[in-house]
């Protein structure tokens, strides 16, 4: 009876840990948001048009603060300020926002140019503003230099100038920075228009009418500036107009609808601005509620989409996934070290929860974008990690030794870290490039070839595990080694299939888009190299040229080939698939390749070679 209960305990433990891990990942949705005087969360759910995509203000605020500061929240005076609250300050209380340390400046030469002598990394706008013109001039000069040839200072000053431009656009989106009352400006505008029209049409005009023309011209100039400077368009079109006919505050003031008059949202946004500047939460809530109800009536689909995206932003599934992958990897090490069934159950439960959270996050992105899973470099990192982890989960059911969990967890974590760094460049659900705007080919070629990437990386991770066991484990279990080699062989076969099919489909897409099946583009060459490398491993094994060691060492080499195809082509700055040089990614890529070459060298050495040398010296 005792033995039977002992056998059941690991299963109970598995489900208990699994449920606890999933619950921990959902914690951001379960913890109530801190109370604010103003309805910050409700304001963040309003949809806007920016970058060609409708998104909630919460997304725009998070992306903007991430670009400017490097974080999605603002620590201020002992509390954490949400990105939307910072956005509201920047738009309606710029005098307060200008004092907040949001500008990330790492380069010492740029800090020297600004006269910033303290060791802080983040600075307020008021500290930079005196040298604003000089920063812009330096950035213009640096922009004339090719990206690959720019110095560290030139790259840093261009980055700072773009951050300042974004911040200044935000400050002049809903009202001109420094204005006292946007609602009063609109009221004056409505009053002076009739008098100005009398002057324009040659009617009898009084001195007051002529003064109205002067005031109107000043207001028109200000609204033209608002139309040009706006960082986003906050006014959705009514139901009877095209879905993409969004307008900014300035545009709506300059071109009111002849049929319906001013946009209903104009007054509400102006009243929200007045209430926020005047610290009147009740008036703000009233205007916000009125506008939200109108938008819900006219554009219910956009409103529901915005709410769903805010929920996704709050959940942050990929951050939770990273933590769970690390926990699973540590649990695997504990399992290998103790051989206890409890540790095995914990490793499998944590890894299963990590894959589930990763899957939910990936599915949510697909639903929000209305696109297949891979649309840009960020989404490819998320998908490559998911493929590796999902394959690891499936493979672990066949080879119950923990290697597949370790490889899948390691790759899941690393690729999500890469994705996290890539997200710092802005909106990760950006509009598609014209050449990629095809859901059919995104769902076939891109997904298939990316599965090839992920599975090849998993094979490389298993090869790394083999090298580690060879040198770190004194008496490795032959059965475990055999299982590891067999698993790697199966993964390489899987990789060859998907990389070959994906590359072939890419050629067909290229023939339809560019009129040629193959053009020796760097990305095409990289995809072909992955196919050839996987094929060479299998042929060498079948022909007897390599055995266990050769198979595992070549599997490690597959990670190098795949990394060059995945990221390396972006470093070249040429070709139809190159999306820009990334200086920081170059150094990380070089470090990764060097580490893999070192592991290949270690794999070719005799097992625990240092002990052999010690024995020879003793003899």
BADOLUM-840834 format. One record per residue (C-alpha): x, y, z; residue number from 1. Coordinates in steps of 0.1 Angstrom, whole numbers, plus 5000, padded with zeros to 4 digits. Example, Ala and Ser with C-alpha at 12.3 -4.5 7.8 and 13.67 -1.06 7.14 Angstrom:
residues 2
PT   c1   c2   c3 seq
PT 5123 4955 5078   1
PT 5137 4989 5071   2
***
This chain:
residues 619
PT   c1   c2   c3 seq
PT 5000 5000 5000   1
PT 5028 5023 5009   2
PT 5046 5016 4976   3
PT 5014 5024 4956   4
PT 5010 5057 4974   5
PT 5046 5066 4967   6
PT 5041 5060 4930   7
PT 5011 5083 4929   8
PT 5028 5111 4948   9
PT 5050 5123 4918  10
PT 5018 5126 4896  11
PT 5000 5146 4923  12
PT 5031 5167 4927  13
PT 5033 5172 4889  14
PT 4998 5186 4887  15
PT 5002 5207 4918  16
PT 5034 5224 4905  17
PT 5019 5228 4870  18
PT 4988 5245 4884  19
PT 5009 5267 4907  20
PT 5032 5277 4878  21
PT 5003 5286 4855  22
PT 4986 5306 4883  23
PT 5019 5325 4889  24
PT 5021 5333 4852  25
PT 4985 5347 4854  26
PT 4993 5368 4885  27
PT 4996 5401 4866  28
PT 4959 5397 4856  29
PT 4948 5387 4890  30
PT 4965 5415 4910  31
PT 4944 5446 4911  32
PT 4959 5477 4897  33
PT 4969 5505 4921  34
PT 4942 5531 4927  35
PT 4946 5563 4907  36
PT 4927 5596 4911  37
PT 4921 5596 4873  38
PT 4908 5565 4853  39
PT 4943 5558 4838  40
PT 4935 5522 4828  41
PT 4903 5532 4810  42
PT 4921 5560 4792  43
PT 4948 5535 4781  44
PT 4921 5513 4765  45
PT 4911 5541 4740  46
PT 4922 5531 4704  47
PT 4944 5553 4683  48
PT 4960 5550 4648  49
PT 4998 5550 4648  50
PT 5023 5535 4625  51
PT 4995 5524 4602  52
PT 4980 5502 4629  53
PT 4951 5507 4653  54
PT 4963 5501 4688  55
PT 4953 5511 4724  56
PT 4969 5541 4740  57
PT 4984 5516 4765  58
PT 5004 5500 4737  59
PT 5016 5533 4723  60
PT 5026 5545 4758  61
PT 5045 5513 4766  62
PT 5063 5513 4732  63
PT 5072 5550 4735  64
PT 5085 5548 4770  65
PT 5105 5516 4761  66
PT 5121 5535 4732  67
PT 5129 5566 4752  68
PT 5137 5550 4786  69
PT 5143 5513 4780  70
PT 5115 5503 4804  71
PT 5077 5500 4802  72
PT 5071 5517 4836  73
PT 5086 5548 4853  74
PT 5099 5545 4888  75
PT 5092 5579 4904  76
PT 5094 5590 4940  77
PT 5092 5555 4954  78
PT 5063 5543 4933  79
PT 5059 5528 4898  80
PT 5042 5550 4873  81
PT 5023 5532 4845  82
PT 5033 5542 4809  83
PT 4998 5556 4802  84
PT 5001 5579 4832  85
PT 5035 5592 4819  86
PT 5019 5597 4785  87
PT 4991 5617 4800  88
PT 5016 5639 4818  89
PT 5036 5644 4786  90
PT 5005 5654 4766  91
PT 4987 5675 4791  92
PT 5012 5684 4818  93
PT 5045 5688 4799  94
PT 5059 5711 4826  95
PT 5057 5680 4850  96
PT 5068 5655 4824  97
PT 5099 5676 4815  98
PT 5113 5670 4850  99
PT 5110 5632 4849 100
PT 5142 5613 4842 101
PT 5131 5593 4811 102
PT 5159 5598 4786 103
PT 5184 5569 4786 104
PT 5219 5583 4777 105
PT 5247 5557 4781 106
PT 5274 5573 4759 107
PT 5299 5593 4779 108
PT 5306 5616 4749 109
PT 5270 5625 4745 110
PT 5267 5632 4782 111
PT 5298 5654 4779 112
PT 5282 5673 4750 113
PT 5252 5680 4772 114
PT 5273 5690 4802 115
PT 5259 5661 4823 116
PT 5286 5652 4848 117
PT 5267 5629 4872 118
PT 5269 5591 4868 119
PT 5231 5587 4862 120
PT 5220 5569 4831 121
PT 5186 5586 4827 122
PT 5180 5623 4825 123
PT 5150 5648 4823 124
PT 5141 5668 4792 125
PT 5149 5701 4810 126
PT 5185 5689 4814 127
PT 5188 5683 4776 128
PT 5168 5711 4762 129
PT 5195 5738 4764 130
PT 5216 5717 4739 131
PT 5186 5705 4718 132
PT 5197 5723 4686 133
PT 5232 5710 4689 134
PT 5220 5675 4694 135
PT 5199 5678 4662 136
PT 5228 5692 4642 137
PT 5252 5665 4653 138
PT 5225 5638 4645 139
PT 5221 5653 4610 140
PT 5258 5651 4604 141
PT 5260 5615 4617 142
PT 5231 5604 4595 143
PT 5252 5612 4565 144
PT 5276 5584 4575 145
PT 5268 5548 4565 146
PT 5253 5529 4595 147
PT 5281 5503 4595 148
PT 5308 5530 4596 149
PT 5294 5553 4623 150
PT 5313 5558 4655 151
PT 5298 5550 4689 152
PT 5291 5587 4695 153
PT 5274 5591 4661 154
PT 5251 5562 4667 155
PT 5243 5574 4702 156
PT 5235 5610 4692 157
PT 5212 5598 4664 158
PT 5194 5576 4689 159
PT 5190 5605 4714 160
PT 5178 5628 4687 161
PT 5151 5603 4676 162
PT 5140 5598 4712 163
PT 5137 5636 4716 164
PT 5117 5639 4684 165
PT 5093 5612 4696 166
PT 5089 5629 4730 167
PT 5083 5663 4714 168
PT 5057 5648 4690 169
PT 5039 5633 4720 170
PT 5038 5667 4738 171
PT 5022 5683 4707 172
PT 4996 5656 4698 173
PT 4965 5667 4717 174
PT 4974 5703 4724 175
PT 5003 5726 4718 176
PT 5028 5721 4746 177
PT 5025 5749 4770 178
PT 4988 5758 4763 179
PT 4967 5764 4793 180
PT 4932 5752 4782 181
PT 4926 5734 4749 182
PT 4888 5735 4755 183
PT 4890 5773 4757 184
PT 4910 5775 4725 185
PT 4883 5755 4707 186
PT 4855 5777 4721 187
PT 4874 5808 4709 188
PT 4878 5792 4675 189
PT 4840 5785 4672 190
PT 4833 5822 4681 191
PT 4857 5839 4657 192
PT 4848 5818 4626 193
PT 4814 5836 4618 194
PT 4830 5870 4622 195
PT 4860 5860 4600 196
PT 4836 5847 4573 197
PT 4819 5881 4571 198
PT 4852 5897 4564 199
PT 4862 5870 4538 200
PT 4829 5874 4519 201
PT 4831 5912 4518 202
PT 4802 5919 4541 203
PT 4801 5948 4565 204
PT 4829 5942 4589 205
PT 4836 5959 4622 206
PT 4869 5963 4640 207
PT 4858 5934 4661 208
PT 4854 5913 4630 209
PT 4889 5922 4618 210
PT 4903 5913 4651 211
PT 4885 5879 4648 212
PT 4903 5873 4615 213
PT 4936 5879 4632 214
PT 4928 5855 4661 215
PT 4915 5829 4636 216
PT 4948 5831 4616 217
PT 4968 5825 4648 218
PT 4946 5795 4658 219
PT 4948 5780 4623 220
PT 4985 5782 4624 221
PT 4985 5764 4657 222
PT 4962 5737 4645 223
PT 4984 5732 4613 224
PT 5013 5727 4637 225
PT 4992 5701 4657 226
PT 4983 5683 4625 227
PT 5020 5680 4615 228
PT 5035 5672 4649 229
PT 5009 5646 4661 230
PT 5025 5613 4672 231
PT 4992 5595 4666 232
PT 4956 5600 4654 233
PT 4932 5597 4683 234
PT 4898 5603 4665 235
PT 4883 5573 4649 236
PT 4860 5577 4619 237
PT 4822 5573 4623 238
PT 4806 5541 4611 239
PT 4796 5555 4577 240
PT 4832 5565 4568 241
PT 4862 5543 4558 242
PT 4879 5524 4587 243
PT 4912 5540 4580 244
PT 4899 5576 4580 245
PT 4913 5585 4614 246
PT 4922 5621 4621 247
PT 4944 5640 4645 248
PT 4932 5669 4666 249
PT 4948 5695 4643 250
PT 4934 5678 4611 251
PT 4899 5676 4626 252
PT 4899 5714 4635 253
PT 4912 5724 4600 254
PT 4888 5701 4580 255
PT 4855 5697 4599 256
PT 4829 5675 4582 257
PT 4806 5696 4561 258
PT 4778 5671 4568 259
PT 4782 5663 4605 260
PT 4803 5693 4618 261
PT 4832 5689 4642 262
PT 4842 5654 4652 263
PT 4824 5644 4684 264
PT 4857 5635 4700 265
PT 4872 5669 4697 266
PT 4853 5684 4726 267
PT 4858 5653 4747 268
PT 4896 5652 4743 269
PT 4897 5690 4750 270
PT 4876 5686 4781 271
PT 4898 5657 4792 272
PT 4929 5679 4788 273
PT 4913 5708 4807 274
PT 4902 5684 4836 275
PT 4936 5667 4838 276
PT 4955 5701 4839 277
PT 4930 5713 4865 278
PT 4931 5681 4886 279
PT 4894 5674 4882 280
PT 4890 5636 4880 281
PT 4852 5638 4879 282
PT 4852 5660 4848 283
PT 4879 5639 4832 284
PT 4859 5607 4838 285
PT 4827 5623 4824 286
PT 4844 5633 4791 287
PT 4862 5599 4788 288
PT 4830 5580 4794 289
PT 4811 5601 4768 290
PT 4838 5596 4742 291
PT 4841 5558 4749 292
PT 4804 5553 4745 293
PT 4804 5571 4712 294
PT 4834 5551 4700 295
PT 4818 5519 4712 296
PT 4786 5527 4692 297
PT 4805 5537 4660 298
PT 4834 5513 4661 299
PT 4827 5484 4685 300
PT 4853 5461 4668 301
PT 4881 5486 4673 302
PT 4872 5491 4710 303
PT 4871 5453 4717 304
PT 4904 5448 4699 305
PT 4919 5476 4720 306
PT 4907 5460 4752 307
PT 4921 5426 4742 308
PT 4955 5441 4734 309
PT 4956 5459 4768 310
PT 4949 5425 4784 311
PT 4978 5410 4765 312
PT 5001 5438 4775 313
PT 4992 5434 4812 314
PT 4996 5396 4811 315
PT 5032 5398 4796 316
PT 5032 5360 4789 317
PT 5067 5359 4774 318
PT 5082 5375 4806 319
PT 5064 5348 4826 320
PT 5076 5322 4801 321
PT 5112 5332 4805 322
PT 5110 5328 4843 323
PT 5093 5293 4840 324
PT 5119 5281 4815 325
PT 5147 5290 4839 326
PT 5129 5273 4867 327
PT 5124 5242 4845 328
PT 5161 5241 4836 329
PT 5171 5243 4873 330
PT 5147 5215 4881 331
PT 5162 5193 4854 332
PT 5197 5199 4869 333
PT 5182 5189 4903 334
PT 5167 5158 4887 335
PT 5200 5147 4872 336
PT 5218 5154 4905 337
PT 5194 5136 4928 338
PT 5176 5111 4906 339
PT 5145 5116 4927 340
PT 5110 5113 4912 341
PT 5099 5145 4929 342
PT 5126 5165 4910 343
PT 5116 5148 4878 344
PT 5079 5157 4883 345
PT 5089 5193 4891 346
PT 5110 5196 4859 347
PT 5083 5182 4837 348
PT 5056 5203 4853 349
PT 5075 5236 4851 350
PT 5085 5229 4815 351
PT 5050 5220 4805 352
PT 5037 5252 4822 353
PT 5063 5272 4804 354
PT 5054 5258 4770 355
PT 5017 5264 4777 356
PT 5022 5301 4787 357
PT 5045 5305 4756 358
PT 5018 5290 4734 359
PT 4990 5312 4749 360
PT 5011 5343 4743 361
PT 5019 5332 4707 362
PT 4982 5325 4700 363
PT 4972 5358 4714 364
PT 4996 5376 4691 365
PT 4983 5357 4661 366
PT 4947 5367 4671 367
PT 4956 5403 4677 368
PT 4975 5407 4645 369
PT 4953 5386 4623 370
PT 4985 5372 4609 371
PT 5005 5340 4610 372
PT 5030 5337 4639 373
PT 5061 5351 4620 374
PT 5059 5386 4606 375
PT 5091 5403 4617 376
PT 5124 5396 4635 377
PT 5108 5399 4670 378
PT 5080 5374 4662 379
PT 5105 5350 4646 380
PT 5125 5349 4679 381
PT 5092 5341 4698 382
PT 5083 5314 4673 383
PT 5118 5298 4671 384
PT 5118 5295 4709 385
PT 5083 5280 4708 386
PT 5092 5254 4682 387
PT 5123 5244 4701 388
PT 5103 5241 4734 389
PT 5074 5223 4718 390
PT 5097 5198 4701 391
PT 5114 5193 4734 392
PT 5081 5186 4751 393
PT 5072 5160 4724 394
PT 5107 5144 4724 395
PT 5107 5141 4762 396
PT 5077 5117 4760 397
PT 5098 5093 4738 398
PT 5132 5098 4756 399
PT 5124 5103 4793 400
PT 5159 5114 4803 401
PT 5154 5152 4807 402
PT 5177 5162 4777 403
PT 5148 5174 4756 404
PT 5135 5194 4785 405
PT 5169 5210 4791 406
PT 5174 5218 4755 407
PT 5139 5232 4750 408
PT 5140 5252 4782 409
PT 5174 5267 4774 410
PT 5164 5277 4738 411
PT 5130 5289 4750 412
PT 5146 5312 4775 413
PT 5173 5325 4752 414
PT 5150 5332 4723 415
PT 5126 5351 4745 416
PT 5155 5371 4759 417
PT 5164 5380 4723 418
PT 5128 5389 4716 419
PT 5128 5411 4747 420
PT 5158 5431 4734 421
PT 5143 5433 4699 422
PT 5111 5448 4714 423
PT 5130 5479 4725 424
PT 5129 5492 4689 425
PT 5092 5499 4690 426
PT 5059 5482 4681 427
PT 5064 5445 4677 428
PT 5030 5442 4658 429
PT 5041 5467 4632 430
PT 5025 5469 4598 431
PT 5038 5444 4573 432
PT 5063 5454 4546 433
PT 5047 5454 4512 434
PT 5068 5424 4499 435
PT 5057 5403 4529 436
PT 5020 5412 4529 437
PT 5007 5378 4521 438
PT 4991 5356 4548 439
PT 4993 5325 4526 440
PT 5031 5327 4522 441
PT 5036 5338 4557 442
PT 5017 5308 4569 443
PT 5036 5284 4546 444
PT 5071 5295 4537 445
PT 5079 5316 4567 446
PT 5064 5293 4593 447
PT 5079 5262 4577 448
PT 5114 5276 4574 449
PT 5113 5290 4609 450
PT 5103 5256 4622 451
PT 5135 5245 4605 452
PT 5154 5272 4624 453
PT 5140 5261 4658 454
PT 5145 5224 4653 455
PT 5181 5230 4641 456
PT 5188 5250 4672 457
PT 5173 5223 4694 458
PT 5197 5198 4677 459
PT 5226 5222 4685 460
PT 5215 5224 4722 461
PT 5214 5186 4724 462
PT 5249 5186 4709 463
PT 5260 5211 4736 464
PT 5245 5188 4763 465
PT 5265 5159 4748 466
PT 5298 5179 4750 467
PT 5290 5189 4786 468
PT 5282 5153 4797 469
PT 5314 5141 4780 470
PT 5337 5163 4800 471
PT 5317 5170 4832 472
PT 5302 5136 4840 473
PT 5328 5111 4853 474
PT 5310 5079 4845 475
PT 5282 5088 4821 476
PT 5254 5063 4817 477
PT 5257 5046 4783 478
PT 5220 5043 4780 479
PT 5214 5080 4786 480
PT 5241 5088 4761 481
PT 5225 5065 4735 482
PT 5192 5082 4741 483
PT 5207 5116 4737 484
PT 5224 5107 4704 485
PT 5192 5090 4691 486
PT 5171 5121 4700 487
PT 5196 5144 4683 488
PT 5195 5123 4651 489
PT 5157 5124 4650 490
PT 5157 5162 4655 491
PT 5182 5167 4626 492
PT 5160 5146 4603 493
PT 5130 5167 4613 494
PT 5151 5199 4607 495
PT 5161 5188 4573 496
PT 5126 5181 4562 497
PT 5112 5215 4573 498
PT 5142 5236 4562 499
PT 5141 5220 4527 500
PT 5104 5224 4523 501
PT 5105 5260 4537 502
PT 5134 5270 4513 503
PT 5116 5255 4483 504
PT 5084 5274 4492 505
PT 5104 5305 4495 506
PT 5117 5301 4460 507
PT 5081 5297 4447 508
PT 5071 5329 4466 509
PT 5102 5347 4452 510
PT 5092 5336 4417 511
PT 5057 5351 4421 512
PT 5069 5383 4437 513
PT 5102 5391 4419 514
PT 5100 5369 4388 515
PT 5129 5345 4397 516
PT 5130 5314 4418 517
PT 5165 5319 4431 518
PT 5187 5350 4431 519
PT 5216 5341 4455 520
PT 5203 5367 4480 521
PT 5221 5364 4514 522
PT 5189 5351 4531 523
PT 5183 5326 4504 524
PT 5219 5314 4507 525
PT 5216 5311 4545 526
PT 5185 5290 4542 527
PT 5202 5268 4516 528
PT 5232 5264 4540 529
PT 5209 5251 4567 530
PT 5195 5225 4543 531
PT 5230 5215 4531 532
PT 5244 5213 4567 533
PT 5216 5191 4580 534
PT 5218 5169 4548 535
PT 5256 5166 4552 536
PT 5252 5154 4588 537
PT 5228 5127 4578 538
PT 5248 5116 4547 539
PT 5280 5115 4567 540
PT 5263 5093 4593 541
PT 5247 5070 4568 542
PT 5280 5066 4549 543
PT 5299 5059 4581 544
PT 5322 5089 4579 545
PT 5310 5101 4614 546
PT 5297 5083 4644 547
PT 5285 5095 4677 548
PT 5311 5122 4682 549
PT 5309 5135 4647 550
PT 5271 5136 4647 551
PT 5270 5156 4680 552
PT 5298 5180 4671 553
PT 5282 5187 4637 554
PT 5249 5193 4654 555
PT 5265 5221 4674 556
PT 5278 5235 4642 557
PT 5242 5236 4630 558
PT 5235 5263 4656 559
PT 5262 5285 4640 560
PT 5249 5281 4605 561
PT 5213 5289 4616 562
PT 5223 5319 4636 563
PT 5241 5333 4606 564
PT 5211 5327 4584 565
PT 5187 5341 4610 566
PT 5206 5372 4622 567
PT 5237 5373 4601 568
PT 5221 5386 4569 569
PT 5209 5416 4588 570
PT 5245 5426 4595 571
PT 5253 5428 4558 572
PT 5230 5457 4550 573
PT 5224 5442 4515 574
PT 5199 5420 4498 575
PT 5161 5419 4496 576
PT 5158 5403 4531 577
PT 5181 5427 4550 578
PT 5163 5448 4575 579
PT 5191 5470 4589 580
PT 5225 5468 4606 581
PT 5223 5462 4643 582
PT 5256 5470 4660 583
PT 5248 5454 4694 584
PT 5234 5422 4678 585
PT 5267 5419 4659 586
PT 5288 5416 4690 587
PT 5264 5391 4706 588
PT 5263 5371 4674 589
PT 5301 5370 4673 590
PT 5302 5359 4709 591
PT 5277 5331 4703 592
PT 5297 5318 4673 593
PT 5329 5319 4693 594
PT 5313 5300 4721 595
PT 5300 5273 4698 596
PT 5334 5269 4681 597
PT 5349 5265 4715 598
PT 5324 5238 4723 599
PT 5331 5220 4690 600
PT 5368 5220 4699 601
PT 5360 5206 4733 602
PT 5338 5179 4717 603
PT 5367 5168 4695 604
PT 5390 5164 4725 605
PT 5391 5131 4745 606
PT 5367 5128 4774 607
PT 5379 5146 4805 608
PT 5412 5153 4787 609
PT 5427 5171 4817 610
PT 5427 5138 4837 611
PT 5445 5120 4809 612
PT 5473 5147 4810 613
PT 5475 5143 4848 614
PT 5479 5106 4845 615
PT 5506 5109 4818 616
PT 5526 5133 4841 617
PT 5523 5109 4870 618
PT 5536 5080 4848 619
***
